[in-house]
Amino acid sequence: MVTRREFLGILGGGIAGLVIGGALGYNLAPKPTPEKAKAGKLPGVPSEPLKIGGMWFISGKFGTYGDMAKKALNMAVEEINSSGGILGRKVEVTLKDEADRENVLKNIRKMVEEEGAEFLIGIDSSGDVLKLTPVVENELHVVTIITHAATPKLTACNNLHYMFRISMYEEPIDIAAAKLVAEKFKDVKKIASIGPDYAYGYDSWAIFSNALKKLLPDVTWMEPMYSKLGTEDFSTYIDKMLSYGPDLVFSSLWGGDAATFVKQANSKGLFDSIKYYLNPMLGATDTLKAIGDGNVPAKAEVWGSGRYWFLYPPHDVYPLNKNFVNKFKSKYGEYPPYVSATSYTAIYALKAAIEKAYVAKGAWPSQDDVVAALEGLAIAGPMGPVAIRNEDHQGVYSVFWGKLKRGAPNYPHPILDDLQIFDFGEVFPAPKQTYVKCG
Amino acid sequence: MQSESEEVSFEQIAIAVGIILLALVPLAGRHMTHLVASALLLSLAATSFNLLFGYTGLLSFGHALFWGVGGYTLAVMMSRFGLGYVESFVMAVIMSAVFGAVIGFLCVRHTRIYFAILTLAFGQMFYGVAVKWDFLGGSDGIYGLPRPFNTLELYYYVILAITLASLFILYKITRSSLGLSFMAVRDNAFRAKFIGLDVSRVRLTSFIISSIFSGVAGALYVLLETAISPETMLWTHSAEFVFVTLLGGPRVFLGPLVGGFIYSFLADVAMSATEYWLLVIGVVLVAIVLFFPHGVLGYFLKWREKR
């Protein structure tokens, strides 16, 4: 027999989960509280803060990226907000962790659709950026500035509208590497290579080897080798290289792998038998810190590049970089790596574009207005002046390659010296062109 | 005074109210629609996992493999072979059944920890295949798949309809003689053998049905997400099914559904509040194992019975 009480119990049981769930979702989620318009604000500009959603690896073994991005963002946001925000709107950046691998797209959608992010910045992984592109372009329609992910496919193989990339990508660096070899290391005959065992490693070798073939057709190389991310023992790879007897080793290993390889190659004597070692990812302060002054080879020349090097453009001729580096150093006690420089620049690029569009329109710009303003925009960042190309939404700036040198006594880690600068006109492929296969 | 047949209808009312609420979800905005859609699919996968776990007594630690098989099949059929939604979906169901049959055949000979380890190993193996194989997009996966009708809202109803239909089929199976044979094998395989059941075959049947519906959930999820990557087959995703089932209650049919919704909403709130949301989930798991071994719904039903 069922009493009224039991009936209510059953009915309640069936819906309780949904109601509680719904209520939780609704009430615990942050809601924008409309502020009263303040007197003296710019006409057509909303008064609530401008929300920017950011995503980097925050936790896990790549967590340094997010940490360094966060530090630079805090700096940029403090600077902007203390001088009135963007057209009077305070800037707020909320971050999500890219290391939450299964929820990358979910979190991006959440930032835009629930948390009210008007623009997006960040993304470390190339795989994530490729997945994100159709979502941003076809579904979310918000201006997104990529600050790290380096696959050529992003800008070369897509017709981007809302997406931009302010950071240097892998292709110009690898092309510059080929030029460096052809111009400075003409005696090279045999090349060996090692890279991480995924798309970036394969692409990097394809770009470098194809570009080099055009410049030095007589060079030969051994079958490229690839190692798993996080490899701890490179001895079999190093032995294979030693038995091949190359003059030059090209390595696209990055982060901890790049440092581990240099240390082990050093102790196994690889740098005594080769003349040159090139790594397009070596110019990252965390990698150099991991290598340490003690492991800078005495004999072979080790060359590195990156998206940004804190000593370039030189501080005496380019005060913007000097100020950025000094401020970062005094605030956080270390020299800024590239993720910091590109994230910092991304915020300022948004600011510049919004202001430019506002001047043209006289009202807060729409997403399309910001797109139009970003196209062709030139912005001075710590890495030098960056121009955003119209055709492919890629930021272009000059590429550096430098020779590894002990940093002591002036720096806590090895540094890149004897910088060779390649103007972007020399090393950037024309828009939509790449050595990498699209699709 | 009411008769016993009317007593059943009260539970039906509760379910009907639930369905009406679910049908209204798109009114609550895109984020909520997305959230409930993924909760439904997680619940479906967990319910199918529970057919094997709660009903047949086999703990699979690699069930995300079948989610991945369904998902990858749909994505490959659409992007590599240009098939339409319906054909791709049918292929996804067929492939899930084929994978379920082959992997199930190799696994059901073993039980307990050996079964769990074997399924875990198969899951990780196919994760490795997906990372390595260019045809499946390698570590990047397959992305940029268009949703049917090009709108989230209409696709939500597709997910809702297929999920409810799948749950209904699974429910009917648990109430059928087949379902009884699953439970007989779970409770005592020796006795089940003595009354003439082919224990391996019963387990394999359960395994295949379970794989099919995990595959259905995976296939539907690909178009919700518009992308699939190898991580969906990682053991952490398999563990999510286990977690959700324990959360809701493995001995009640709707346990995994309740668990799936609680988990999804809890994760959503925790993710907004902190970068370390997995810590919150971990604490909840420990609390459930310690204090509510029968899960939230299991506990609720017990409590109601007592009154």
HADDOCK unambig.tbl for C-alpha pairs under 7 A between the chains (distance, minus, plus):
assign (segid A and resid 1 and name CA) (segid B and resid 2 and name CA) 6.40 0.50 0.50
assign (segid A and resid 2 and name CA) (segid B and resid 2 and name CA) 6.84 0.50 0.50
assign (segid A and resid 2 and name CA) (segid B and resid 7 and name CA) 6.69 0.50 0.50
assign (segid A and resid 7 and name CA) (segid B and resid 10 and name CA) 6.58 0.50 0.50
assign (segid A and resid 10 and name CA) (segid B and resid 10 and name CA) 6.72 0.50 0.50
assign (segid A and resid 10 and name CA) (segid B and resid 11 and name CA) 6.27 0.50 0.50
assign (segid A and resid 10 and name CA) (segid B and resid 14 and name CA) 6.71 0.50 0.50
assign (segid A and resid 11 and name CA) (segid B and resid 10 and name CA) 6.89 0.50 0.50
assign (segid A and resid 11 and name CA) (segid B and resid 11 and name CA) 6.95 0.50 0.50
assign (segid A and resid 11 and name CA) (segid B and resid 13 and name CA) 6.84 0.50 0.50
assign (segid A and resid 11 and name CA) (segid B and resid 14 and name CA) 4.69 0.50 0.50
assign (segid A and resid 14 and name CA) (segid B and resid 14 and name CA) 4.53 0.50 0.50
assign (segid A and resid 14 and name CA) (segid B and resid 15 and name CA) 6.01 0.50 0.50
assign (segid A and resid 14 and name CA) (segid B and resid 18 and name CA) 6.50 0.50 0.50
assign (segid A and resid 15 and name CA) (segid B and resid 14 and name CA) 6.43 0.50 0.50
assign (segid A and resid 15 and name CA) (segid B and resid 17 and name CA) 6.73 0.50 0.50
assign (segid A and resid 15 and name CA) (segid B and resid 18 and name CA) 5.60 0.50 0.50
assign (segid A and resid 17 and name CA) (segid B and resid 258 and name CA) 6.67 0.50 0.50
assign (segid A and resid 21 and name CA) (segid B and resid 262 and name CA) 6.63 0.50 0.50
assign (segid A and resid 21 and name CA) (segid B and resid 265 and name CA) 6.00 0.50 0.50
assign (segid A and resid 25 and name CA) (segid B and resid 265 and name CA) 6.36 0.50 0.50
assign (segid A and resid 25 and name CA) (segid B and resid 269 and name CA) 6.50 0.50 0.50
assign (segid A and resid 28 and name CA) (segid B and resid 269 and name CA) 6.75 0.50 0.50
assign (segid A and resid 29 and name CA) (segid B and resid 269 and name CA) 6.76 0.50 0.50
assign (segid A and resid 96 and name CA) (segid B and resid 275 and name CA) 6.85 0.50 0.50
assign (segid A and resid 97 and name CA) (segid B and resid 275 and name CA) 6.52 0.50 0.50
assign (segid A and resid 101 and name CA) (segid B and resid 231 and name CA) 6.92 0.50 0.50
assign (segid A and resid 102 and name CA) (segid B and resid 231 and name CA) 6.38 0.50 0.50
assign (segid A and resid 102 and name CA) (segid B and resid 232 and name CA) 6.64 0.50 0.50
assign (segid A and resid 110 and name CA) (segid B and resid 31 and name CA) 6.32 0.50 0.50
assign (segid A and resid 113 and name CA) (segid B and resid 30 and name CA) 6.54 0.50 0.50
assign (segid A and resid 113 and name CA) (segid B and resid 31 and name CA) 5.70 0.50 0.50
assign (segid A and resid 114 and name CA) (segid B and resid 31 and name CA) 5.81 0.50 0.50
assign (segid A and resid 127 and name CA) (segid B and resid 139 and name CA) 6.87 0.50 0.50
assign (segid A and resid 127 and name CA) (segid B and resid 140 and name CA) 4.31 0.50 0.50
assign (segid A and resid 131 and name CA) (segid B and resid 143 and name CA) 5.17 0.50 0.50
assign (segid A and resid 131 and name CA) (segid B and resid 144 and name CA) 6.59 0.50 0.50
assign (segid A and resid 131 and name CA) (segid B and resid 227 and name CA) 6.50 0.50 0.50
assign (segid A and resid 134 and name CA) (segid B and resid 144 and name CA) 5.15 0.50 0.50
assign (segid A and resid 198 and name CA) (segid B and resid 139 and name CA) 6.89 0.50 0.50
